[in-house]
Amino acid sequence: MRVLVTGAEGQLGHDLLDAFSGRVPAAGSVEYAGRFLTTGHEVKGCDLADFSLTDSAATMEFISDFRPEIIVHGAAYTAVDKAESEPEVAMAVNRDGTANVIAAARVVGAKVLAVSTDYVFDGTATTPYLPSDATNPLSVYGVTKLAGEQSCGDESTIVRTSWVAGFHGNNIVKTILRLAMAGTPMTFVDDQFGCPTLSADLAVALVGLAERTPGGIVHATNFGPTTWFALARRVVASAGLDPQLVTPVATADRLPAPPASRPMYSVLDGAALQAVGVGPLPRWEEALDRLVHLLVAESTDVS
Ligand SMILES: NC(=O)c1ccc[n+]([C@@H]2O[C@H](COP(=O)([O-])OP(=O)(O)OC[C@H]3O[C@@H](n4cnc5c(N)ncnc54)[C@H](OP(=O)(O)O)[C@@H]3O)[C@@H](O)[C@H]2O)c1
């Protein structure tokens, strides 16, 4: 397949290029990746340095030139808190940029896998969210990503994920490691529940989905729910450092509160992913251990 990855410089984008080209993702397990990575695909990446997806003509030109059969649309405005103060910028990228990708995909006949988020939900559920459950985003970021979903047509598969971390780019796992290595105490909320996702594992799942293009909405995360507090302790323990550096705090007691509200419960149900033969993804603890061991081994890359 000819595959275009948008957001190729992002943390997921890097792993997508590796997964689609048949290289085992940097932070992925050979055993898990081997389930999907039979042969490599022809893959090309694009990111903001090439052109902005908010430019409909540039998007159309780039996609018409490459003529992909599959577009994995990972590019997004992802600064959740900053989006509260610049909603137009976030909307331009997440809604209009997605609409531009979809329009160009129609012209070349490409199918689209559009990556979306658990932040489309308000977190009032008490059981894992199904793809068909009602959305009600709490943040500007969530509103703009939902608007992006609504730009997608029948040729698209929307892949919602959550709490993504990977080897490339900046993420919370790298921040936790850096602080723990310096012996700095930290607090994390213990009343927000979700599913951590290793970007390399998600990339492998997206290869599987690209080969099936089921349409509709699927949820793809590593397996099992947890809290940010438990995730942080796991990262520290996995690095062989003192987990007592991490203490719990209730969301209501976290001062100052971050600008964007997050759902208190955004566990995504992965049954639809399993139903199409992709998944379940590995448990979150095992995925996180793989990432931490890789980052510790390359600790000069931890920033
Ligand atoms: N990270 C998470 O926890 C999480 C959770 C749920 C869902 N997701 C979704 O998963 C996908 C991948 O996330 P990620 O963490 O890999 O994000 P990321 O690291 O921020 O990567 C996104 C990439 O998109 C690029 N981009 C931004 N605006 C663009 C534009 N106008 N035109 C072209 N490219 C543009 C960014 O470039 P710049 O860096 O230069 O802006 C960046 O390289 C996104 O769709 C995100 O919404 C992420």
The ligand as a Gaussian input file, in Angstrom:
#p B3LYP/6-31G(d) Opt

LIG

0 1
 N       -0.674000      12.672000      23.060000
 C       -1.771000      12.154000      23.579000
 O       -1.839000      11.869000      24.788000
 C       -2.971000      11.869000      22.716000
 C       -4.119000      11.325000      23.311000
 C       -5.222000      11.065000      22.506000
 C       -5.183000      11.325000      21.147000
 N       -4.052000      11.867000      20.605000
 C       -4.053000      12.148000      19.169000
 O       -3.043000      11.347000      18.586000
 C       -2.477000      12.015000      17.453000
 C       -0.969000      12.044000      17.578000
 O       -0.627000      12.678000      18.812000
 P        0.888000      12.960000      19.204000
 O        0.955000      12.899000      20.667000
 O        1.809000      12.141000      18.368000
 O        0.964000      14.493000      18.781000
 P        2.244000      15.400000      18.482000
 O        3.483000      14.759000      18.999000
 O        1.883000      16.773000      18.952000
 O        2.309000      15.390000      16.884000
 C        1.405000      16.109000      16.089000
 C        2.161000      16.608000      14.882000
 O        1.243000      17.359000      14.056000
 C        1.941000      18.514000      13.607000
 N        1.059000      19.605000      13.225000
 C        0.454000      20.509000      14.034000
 N       -0.221000      21.413000      13.317000
 C       -0.054000      21.069000      12.008000
 C       -0.495000      21.642000      10.785000
 N       -1.252000      22.761000      10.757000
 N       -0.128000      21.063000       9.631000
 C        0.649000      19.955000       9.633000
 N        1.108000      19.372000      10.762000
 C        0.755000      19.929000      11.938000
 C        2.781000      18.902000      14.811000
 O        3.785000      19.814000      14.439000
 P        4.344000      20.844000      15.553000
 O        4.852000      20.008000      16.677000
 O        5.406000      21.600000      14.828000
 O        3.157000      21.676000      15.967000
 C        3.311000      17.553000      15.263000
 O        4.488000      17.178000      14.596000
 C       -3.142000      13.395000      17.410000
 O       -4.192000      13.374000      16.484000
 C       -3.696000      13.575000      18.810000
 O       -4.815000      14.441000      18.827000
 C       -2.948000      12.132000      21.344000

